[in-house]
Amino acid sequence: MATPSVRTFTRAEILNADALDEGKKDAEAPFLMIIDNKVYDVREFVPDHPGGSVILTHVGKDGTDVFETFHPEAAWETLANFYVGDIAESDRAIKGDDFAEEVRKMRKEFQALGYYDSSKAYYAFKVAFNLSLWGLSTAIIAKWGQTSILATVISASLLGLFWQQCGWLAHDFLHHQVFHDRFWGDLGGAFLGGVCQGFSSSWWKDKHNTHHAAPNVHGEDPDIDTHPLLTWSEHALEMFSDVPDEELARMWSRFMVLNQTWFYFPILSFARLSWCIQSILFVLPNGQAHKPAGARVPISLVEQLSLAMHWTWYLSIMFLFIKDPVNIMVYFLVSQAVCGNLLALVFSLNHNGMPVISKEEAVNMDFFTKQIITGRDVRPNLFSNWFTGGLNYQIEHHLFPSMPRHSFSKIQPAVEALCKKYGVRYHTTGMVDGTQEVFARLGEVSKAASKMGKSA
C-alpha cells in the first residue's frame, strides 16, 4: 500500500475553510482540522466517531483544546490514522494564553488527584433510587389507576420525575463519567436513556456534544436553535429584517417571539415528547438524510431496540392498568408535561439568559473562556444538586465534561478563583434568581422584536 502524501499547510489554508459545504457538493472533499499544530482529514472517521457528528463543528478550525478536553490518551492513536500534514513551522500557534494554559494544567492536576475516577457505589445508588421512583409510580397506577384520577396524576408525575432523573444519569454515562471503558458507558446510556427515558443515544450525542463544542454560539449550538418557539438572542431576529411591515405584523413566528414569556411553560410541557419523536426519527433508515453523506452516524440495533422497549413498557402500563380513556389521556399528558418542564427548567438555567455569541466572536475566543462566560452555576445544596443532576455545576462540567458529578464540589473553588485571577466572568446564582434571568432575557428579545415593523 502506498504511503499517503504528507504536506505542509499554512493555518490560513485550514482555518475558516468552508470544508463542510464543499463536502456536500463533493463526496471526496477533505474534512481538515488542526490539532496541536498537525493537520488531520477526518472525513472517513466521522461515521465511526464515538461522539457523533460533533466532530464536524471543528472542520476548518483548530480543535486542540476541544480534542484534549473530550478524549482519553488512547484517542491520540486513533487520530494518528488520519494525519495528513503539519502546520508550517513559521505559522504554528503558541498554545494559548496564560489563562487557557492554567486550565490545561488544572485538568492534569485533577486527573492526578483522582477526581476523574467515579464512585461506582454512588452511581449504583443513583440508579437504584431512580428505579424505585419507577416502581412506586407503577405500583400506584396498578393499585388505584382504574378508580382514582388523583392516583393517576400522582403516578404520572412520579414517572415524569423518573424520566428527568434518568436524563441526568444517562448524561453521566454517555459522557463516560462513570466508566472509562466506553462500551459500558454506552450500554448504561442505552438503558437509562433509551429503555427508561425514550431518548436515542446517537441523537443525544449528535445534539449535546455539538452544544458542548459551541455553547451559545448562534447558528452552531442546537440548544438555542429554538426560534421561533423560544428565541434567546437578537441574532435570531435578523430573519425579520427584510420582511415588509404589513407581512411582518401577520407572521405567526413574530407573534410567538412577542409572547414567548407567556408561552414558556406550555411549550416546555411538550418538550419531552418532541425530543422523543426526534429520537425515533433519527434512528430510522432515512432519519439523517438531511446530513451530508459523510456525516451520517450508523445506528445500532441495540439502540433501535432500546426505544422500542421504552414505548412497549410505557404504553403497556397505560392500557393494562387504566381502563378509562380520559384517565389514559391524563396519565399521558401529565407524565409528558412534568418531565418536559423539569428537564427544560434545568436546561434553561444552564445557559439560557447568558451571552449568545456570533460565529465570528467564537473563532476569536479560546475554548475555555467560551465555556465559562456562556454558563451559569446554581448555588449548591442538597436539593439543587439532586434536582439538576449535578448540572448546577455547569461551568465545571463544561470545562471537564468527563469528570463525575460527585467531584465538582471539590474543584469549584479552584475554578472560580482562577476565573477571578484572570478577570473571566464566572456567574453563580440561585435557582429562582437564575430562572428570573431566563425570563428577563426572553422579555428583552420580545421587546426587540416589538420594535420591528412599528409602521405596520
GIURUR-V463784 format. One record per residue. SS is DSSP state (A for helix, B for strand, O for the rest). NEAR is the number of other ideal C-beta (glycine too) atoms within 8 Angstrom. D_LAST is the distance of its C-alpha to the last C-alpha in Angstrom with 2 decimals. Layout:
BEGIN
[[SS NEAR D_LAST] [SS NEAR D_LAST]]
END
This chain:
BEGIN
[[O 2 68.52] [O 3 67.28] [O 4 65.94] [O 5 62.21] [O 5 61.60] [O 7 60.47] [B 6 58.69] [B 6 57.33] [B 12 53.58] [O 8 51.59] [A 11 48.81] [A 6 46.33] [A 7 47.39] [A 15 46.35] [O 11 43.59] [O 6 40.04] [O 9 41.48] [O 7 39.23] [A 12 42.15] [A 12 40.33] [A 7 38.10] [A 9 41.31] [A 14 42.88] [A 6 40.43] [A 6 41.62] [O 6 45.25] [O 6 47.19] [O 4 49.71] [O 10 47.47] [O 8 48.66] [O 14 46.74] [B 15 47.99] [B 14 47.75] [B 17 49.73] [B 10 51.75] [O 5 54.18] [O 7 54.24] [B 10 55.18] [B 13 53.10] [B 12 52.80] [B 10 51.50] [O 13 50.36] [A 10 49.14] [A 8 52.10] [A 11 51.93] [A 14 48.37] [A 9 49.40] [A 6 52.23] [O 12 50.41] [O 7 51.00] [O 8 47.66] [A 12 45.67] [A 12 43.22] [A 13 42.36] [A 12 44.75] [A 10 42.11] [A 10 40.00] [A 12 42.65] [O 13 43.34] [O 12 43.13] [O 12 43.49] [B 11 46.24] [O 10 46.82] [A 10 49.88] [A 12 48.77] [A 10 46.87] [A 12 49.95] [A 9 52.38] [A 11 50.29] [A 10 50.00] [O 7 53.33] [O 5 57.02] [O 4 59.68] [O 6 60.67] [A 9 57.33] [A 8 58.51] [A 7 61.14] [A 8 58.57] [A 11 56.32] [A 7 59.32] [O 7 59.38] [O 10 56.17] [B 10 57.19] [B 12 56.78] [B 9 57.26] [B 9 56.94] [B 15 54.73] [O 9 56.66] [A 5 58.79] [A 4 57.19] [A 8 53.65] [O 8 54.18] [O 9 52.01] [O 4 53.71] [O 7 53.02] [O 10 50.19] [O 6 50.24] [A 6 52.41] [A 13 49.93] [A 14 49.57] [A 10 53.32] [A 10 54.00] [A 11 51.79] [A 12 53.81] [A 8 57.04] [A 12 55.81] [A 12 55.26] [A 8 58.85] [A 8 60.18] [A 13 58.46] [A 9 59.91] [A 6 63.35] [O 6 63.04] [O 6 62.40] [O 10 58.89] [O 11 57.84] [O 6 60.52] [O 11 59.27] [O 8 61.19] [A 7 61.87] [A 6 62.94] [A 10 59.59] [A 13 57.67] [A 8 60.19] [A 8 59.55] [A 10 55.76] [A 10 56.08] [A 8 58.57] [A 9 56.44] [A 14 53.44] [A 8 55.59] [A 8 56.90] [A 13 53.36] [A 11 53.17] [A 8 56.65] [A 9 55.84] [A 13 52.66] [A 11 54.65] [A 8 57.56] [A 13 55.41] [A 16 53.73] [A 7 57.10] [A 7 58.85] [A 9 56.28] [O 15 53.48] [O 8 54.75] [O 5 55.06] [O 7 52.62] [A 7 48.83] [A 6 49.19] [A 13 51.37] [A 16 48.82] [A 10 46.05] [A 9 48.42] [A 14 49.65] [A 16 46.18] [A 11 45.08] [A 12 48.19] [A 14 47.47] [A 17 43.97] [A 12 45.64] [A 13 48.25] [A 15 45.65] [A 13 43.90] [A 13 47.23] [A 13 48.28] [A 13 45.14] [A 12 46.40] [A 15 49.89] [A 17 48.81] [A 11 46.82] [A 14 50.07] [A 16 52.20] [A 15 49.87] [O 9 49.60] [O 10 53.42] [O 12 53.86] [O 12 56.50] [O 10 58.60] [O 5 59.13] [O 6 60.12] [A 9 56.85] [A 6 58.37] [A 9 58.71] [A 15 55.29] [A 12 53.68] [A 8 55.88] [A 14 54.85] [A 14 51.19] [A 13 51.76] [A 10 53.35] [A 15 51.08] [A 17 47.84] [A 17 48.64] [A 10 51.14] [A 14 50.13] [O 12 46.38] [O 11 45.30] [O 13 43.74] [O 15 44.93] [A 15 46.58] [A 12 45.51] [A 12 41.87] [A 14 42.04] [A 14 43.73] [A 13 41.29] [A 10 38.36] [A 10 40.03] [A 12 42.13] [A 15 39.17] [A 11 37.49] [A 11 40.65] [A 11 40.72] [O 12 37.13] [O 14 36.01] [O 13 32.37] [B 13 32.04] [O 13 28.56] [O 7 29.08] [O 10 32.70] [O 12 33.09] [A 7 32.51] [A 10 32.42] [A 12 29.00] [O 7 27.69] [O 8 26.10] [O 11 22.38] [O 9 20.29] [O 8 22.71] [O 10 23.44] [O 14 22.05] [O 14 24.45] [O 9 23.15] [A 7 20.32] [A 9 22.09] [A 12 20.75] [A 13 17.07] [A 7 17.80] [A 8 17.13] [A 12 13.33] [O 7 13.62] [O 3 13.73] [O 10 11.20] [O 5 8.52] [A 10 4.88] [A 7 5.12] [A 8 8.43] [A 13 7.96] [A 9 6.49] [A 5 9.67] [O 10 12.04] [A 6 15.02] [A 9 16.03] [A 14 13.12] [A 8 13.88] [A 12 17.44] [A 14 16.94] [A 9 15.14] [O 9 18.10] [A 14 20.89] [A 9 23.17] [A 5 23.46] [A 11 24.05] [A 11 26.52] [A 7 29.77] [A 7 28.96] [A 10 28.13] [A 11 31.36] [A 10 33.28] [O 11 32.89] [A 12 33.32] [A 12 37.06] [A 9 36.87] [A 8 34.36] [A 9 36.76] [A 10 39.67] [A 8 38.03] [A 9 37.22] [A 14 40.87] [A 10 42.23] [A 8 40.16] [A 13 41.24] [A 13 44.93] [O 7 44.81] [O 3 46.31] [O 5 42.98] [O 9 41.08] [O 9 40.71] [O 5 40.01] [O 3 36.77] [O 8 38.97] [O 8 40.99] [A 6 44.53] [A 11 46.11] [A 12 43.87] [O 10 44.60] [O 13 46.63] [O 6 49.53] [O 10 49.47] [O 6 52.81] [A 5 54.23] [A 7 54.65] [A 14 50.92] [A 10 50.20] [A 8 52.96] [A 15 51.65] [A 14 48.37] [A 8 50.36] [A 10 52.58] [A 13 49.67] [A 9 48.20] [A 8 51.74] [A 9 52.67] [A 9 49.31] [A 8 49.19] [A 8 52.93] [A 10 52.62] [A 11 49.99] [A 8 51.95] [A 6 55.45] [A 10 54.99] [O 13 52.27] [O 4 52.91] [O 7 50.22] [A 5 47.09] [A 6 44.90] [A 13 46.64] [A 11 46.27] [A 8 42.52] [A 12 42.53] [A 15 44.69] [A 10 42.46] [A 8 39.14] [A 13 40.62] [A 13 42.37] [A 13 39.28] [A 11 37.00] [A 14 39.59] [A 14 40.23] [A 15 36.59] [A 12 35.78] [A 12 39.05] [A 13 38.65] [A 10 35.03] [A 10 35.57] [A 13 38.15] [A 10 36.16] [A 11 33.29] [A 15 35.81] [A 10 37.27] [A 14 34.38] [O 11 30.93] [O 11 29.62] [O 11 31.91] [O 6 30.93] [O 11 29.28] [B 11 30.64] [O 9 29.82] [A 9 32.41] [A 6 33.32] [A 8 34.00] [A 12 35.99] [A 9 38.25] [O 5 39.28] [O 9 39.96] [O 10 43.24] [A 10 43.31] [A 11 44.52] [A 11 42.11] [A 14 39.22] [A 12 40.70] [A 14 41.18] [A 11 37.99] [O 12 35.80] [O 14 38.01] [O 15 38.58] [B 14 42.01] [B 14 42.41] [O 9 45.50] [O 9 48.40] [O 6 50.23] [A 5 51.86] [A 6 48.79] [A 12 46.19] [A 10 48.68] [A 7 49.21] [A 9 45.73] [O 12 44.13] [O 13 47.09] [O 12 47.73] [O 12 44.23] [O 13 43.84] [O 13 45.73] [A 14 42.81] [A 13 43.52] [A 13 47.19] [A 13 46.43] [A 11 44.21] [A 13 46.89] [O 11 49.71] [O 11 48.32] [O 8 51.75] [O 14 53.18] [O 13 53.82] [A 12 51.81] [A 9 54.95] [A 11 55.45] [A 12 52.13] [A 8 53.45] [A 6 56.27] [A 14 54.12] [A 12 51.14] [A 6 52.83] [A 8 53.81] [A 13 50.33] [A 10 48.74] [A 8 51.48] [A 13 50.97] [A 12 47.23] [A 8 48.10] [A 6 50.70] [A 9 48.26] [O 6 45.21] [O 10 43.22] [O 7 40.84] [O 11 42.29] [O 9 40.10] [B 8 41.74] [B 11 40.41] [O 7 41.23] [A 11 39.73] [A 6 37.77] [A 8 36.59] [A 13 35.65] [A 11 33.57] [A 8 31.80] [A 11 31.05] [A 12 29.57] [A 10 27.23] [A 9 26.37] [A 11 25.37] [A 14 23.16] [A 9 21.48] [A 8 21.06] [A 16 19.35] [A 13 17.01] [A 8 16.12] [A 10 15.62] [A 13 13.23] [A 7 11.23] [O 6 10.81] [O 11 9.17] [O 10 5.53] [O 6 5.48] [O 4 3.81] [O 7 0.00]]
END
